[in-house]
Amino acid sequence: MKRRNRKRSRLANRTVAILAALVLGGGGLAAVAATAFAGNARTHSDAVLSRPETVRCPDVGQRLRTVPSRAQAEVSRDLGELDAQVATAYDLLVSGADTASVLGGLQNDRAVTIGRIVDAIGREVSPRPIELLNLSACQAQQAVAVEQDAPAPFAKEPQGRGNQQNGRNQQGSQSRQVGGPSRSDFVDITTVRPNTNEPSAQRGGSGGTFTSACGTNGDRHLNPDNVIVAPGVQNGAHHMHDYVGNVSTDAFSTNQSLAASGTTCSNTDQSAYYWPVLRLLNGRQERDANTPGGGQDANVGQILEPTNVLIQYRGSPVSGVTAMPRFLRIITGDAKAFTNGPGDANASWSCTGFENRQLRDKYPLCPQGSSVVRTFAFQSCWDGQNIDSANHRTHVAFARQDGSCGNGFRAIPQLFQKIIYDIPQGSLFAVDSFPEQLHKPVTDHGDFINVMSKNLMNTAVKCINAGRTCF
């Protein structure tokens, strides 16, 4: 297969306004806003800070219901092209271009690309999905509300004689924040009330667990590909992914290549587990500072290796579970939830020692001695037929409130991931994202391709259904 590299015009020196420092003082968490730069700090910082807008477009991928296999490659390339078009439009907005002109040009480009998607599908099935043609228009969306005051825990630093100019710069970045994340994206975890509520286990439920020990990606298997949503497209995610498990996963992976690959998991689990990297916003340049998926896509800062990664399969509180098919694909969460809305958002954020307090749309500020925790609880109901679906969602579902699966769906082992990071005290961080998603915590997501052998999957199912703890 020919490797296709998605390139677009980028501002040569992207300037990203971020919150750069947190300090602990006065018995509570406080923050000082600052500006960190990737590249030339004077290139377009004023434009970035003066345009509180991002780009919101209808998500064509979510609207797909049927993509014939013979059209899959072409549709994937065009979905990747749509993402590139939105990212370019966002670049133009923050560089000071006229909003109406940017959105008009974007609509024209999207109309052509969506037309190709409709034609590709229409050549294989009838009727043609002409309703997709109505999804070309985009809007400017308010990125961050202008904040005149600095509410706790983001208190302004007192300005003395030696830092008056620096303080003015900091205040400006506080009140007009576009690059993301904004100060309103963080919350002191100690101020959050307990909010977890798990369904009660019932007779007939499956209470066992099966754990794959796959490491923390110490080998730095990183790339900005998106093999589930955009197979065959380099930089299809526009943000960097951490990988554990299957050692070969990239945009060009196939079922055959995954099955032939090695794994970092100690139990021979060859599954692909991946998620956006978390970066420390400390002003340091990573090795991807000038590459796609990194600095060219507004993802800056030091990539953090997790201190611990738990990959565990769990049962159903109301029934036994059935084996997953090999090569089942599941995405949990929504990488575009900031502009799509939170309907498919699913990742949770918390701190060790406070995990009965889960956040969906905020990053946690953890007290001394506590680590940041990301949690993904994947969909645990499967339609019994398909290893994927056109929008990568409708073949699986979340269990109902009582833990049961809806009609036509059956319970499968639920993939549960817990990723822990030691964040230096007084530091901010952000998850990688599509540029226009502004590193919002609500956009966090996890991806999974089951490549367990049939025997290993059956072992996991037996263990879970028997109520045992297995590795």
Disulfide bonds with the S-S distance in Angstrom:
Cys57-Cys138 2.09
Cys214-Cys265 1.94
Cys351-Cys366 2.02
Cys381-Cys405 2.06
Cys463-Cys470 2.07
